[in-house]
Amino acid sequence: MNNMETTPNGNVEKHEEEEELSWDDVQEDLEKQKEMIRTSSQAQTDSSQAPDNSKGNHQVPNIDFLLDIPIQMAVEVGRTKMIIRDLLDLGQGSIIELDKLVGEPMEVLVHDKLIAKGEAVLMDEKLCVRFTDIVTPRERIEKLR
């Protein structure tokens, strides 16, 4: 969105406002990019089966704009189920039993999608996760569908 503004000395300046991207916008753009890649891959496959009479300027879509989009990442230590009465009875010092065993890998989730598993480590007195198993990019893309 552009805004025009006249400065005190009479010059006209154009200001561009940054638009906030929503997750829906990102998914829509990603779908467009995936369709472009599918189309170009299909065209490449078709052209590889035909005789090559040209150099074929194949243009790969630019998805660099995705690199600066903030994401929600979470590390899941474990889960449990309880009734509301037990939940209301929880207080300082309460202990709840989780479904994971000590030493079992924790799950690393991005927007509630599993991307890796890892183990808890301490670094500079902060709890961290060392990845031990990463979901491949192909598997991650498949899970988006």
C-alpha positions in Angstrom: 0.0 0.0 0.0 1.5 3.4 -1.0 0.9 6.7 0.8 1.8 10.0 -0.8 2.9 12.9 1.5 4.0 16.4 0.7 7.0 17.6 2.7 7.2 21.2 4.1 9.6 22.1 1.2 7.0 21.1 -1.4 8.5 17.7 -2.4 6.1 14.7 -2.7 7.3 11.5 -1.0 5.9 8.1 -1.5 5.8 5.8 1.6 5.2 2.1 1.4 3.6 0.5 4.4 4.6 -3.1 5.2 1.7 -5.5 5.0 1.5 -8.1 7.7 1.4 -11.7 6.4 -1.0 -14.1 7.9 -0.4 -17.9 8.0 -3.2 -18.2 5.4 -1.4 -15.7 3.1 1.8 -17.8 3.4 0.0 -21.0 2.7 -1.7 -19.5 -0.3 1.6 -18.2 -1.7 3.2 -21.6 -1.0 0.5 -23.4 -2.9 1.1 -21.1 -5.9 4.8 -21.7 -5.7 4.3 -25.5 -5.5 2.0 -25.3 -8.5 4.6 -23.4 -10.4 7.2 -26.0 -9.5 4.9 -28.8 -10.5 4.1 -27.1 -13.8 7.8 -26.4 -14.5 8.8 -30.0 -13.5 6.1 -31.3 -15.8 7.3 -29.1 -18.6 10.9 -30.2 -17.9 9.8 -33.9 -18.1 7.9 -33.3 -21.3 10.9 -31.4 -22.8 13.3 -34.2 -21.7 11.3 -36.7 -23.7 11.3 -34.5 -26.8 14.4 -33.6 -28.8 16.4 -30.7 -27.3 16.4 -27.9 -29.9 17.0 -25.0 -27.5 18.9 -24.2 -24.4 15.6 -23.9 -22.4 15.8 -20.9 -20.0 14.1 -22.7 -17.0 13.2 -20.2 -14.4 12.9 -21.4 -10.8 10.4 -19.6 -8.6 11.9 -17.3 -6.0 10.6 -18.3 -2.5 13.1 -16.2 -0.5 10.3 -14.1 0.9 9.4 -17.2 3.1 12.7 -17.1 4.9 11.7 -14.1 7.2 8.3 -15.4 8.2 8.1 -16.0 12.0 7.0 -19.5 13.0 5.7 -21.1 16.2 8.0 -23.8 17.4 7.3 -26.1 20.4 9.1 -29.0 22.1 6.8 -31.6 23.5 8.1 -33.3 26.6 5.1 -35.6 27.0 1.3 -35.7 27.3 -1.3 -36.9 29.8 -5.0 -37.0 30.3 -6.9 -36.0 33.4 -10.3 -35.1 34.5 -11.2 -31.5 35.3 -11.5 -32.2 39.0 -7.8 -33.4 39.1 -6.8 -30.4 37.0 -8.4 -28.0 39.5 -6.7 -29.8 42.4 -3.2 -29.1 41.0 -1.1 -26.7 43.0 2.5 -25.8 43.6 4.6 -28.9 44.0 2.0 -31.2 42.3 3.5 -33.9 40.0 1.8 -35.2 36.9 2.8 -38.4 35.1 3.5 -38.1 31.4 3.4 -40.7 28.7 7.1 -40.5 27.8 9.9 -42.4 29.5 13.1 -40.7 30.8 15.6 -40.6 27.9 12.9 -41.0 25.3 13.2 -38.4 22.5 11.1 -35.3 22.7 9.2 -34.1 19.7 10.0 -30.7 18.0 6.9 -29.3 16.4 6.4 -26.3 14.0 2.8 -25.2 13.7 1.8 -28.5 15.4 3.7 -30.5 12.6 6.5 -32.9 13.7 9.8 -31.8 12.1 12.3 -33.5 14.4 13.0 -35.5 17.6 15.7 -34.7 20.0 17.1 -35.1 23.5 17.2 -32.5 26.3 20.6 -30.9 27.0 21.8 -28.0 29.2 23.8 -25.2 27.7 24.7 -22.1 29.7 22.1 -23.1 32.3 19.4 -23.2 29.7 17.4 -26.2 28.6 18.0 -27.0 24.9 17.2 -29.7 22.5 19.8 -31.6 20.4 18.2 -33.0 17.3 18.6 -36.7 16.9 16.2 -37.4 14.1 15.0 -34.9 11.5 12.0 -35.3 9.2 13.2 -35.0 5.6 12.1 -31.9 3.6 10.2 -34.2 1.3 8.3 -35.7 4.3 7.6 -32.2 5.7 6.1 -31.0 2.4 4.0 -34.1 2.1 2.6 -33.5 5.6 1.4 -30.0 4.4 -1.1 -31.6 2.0 
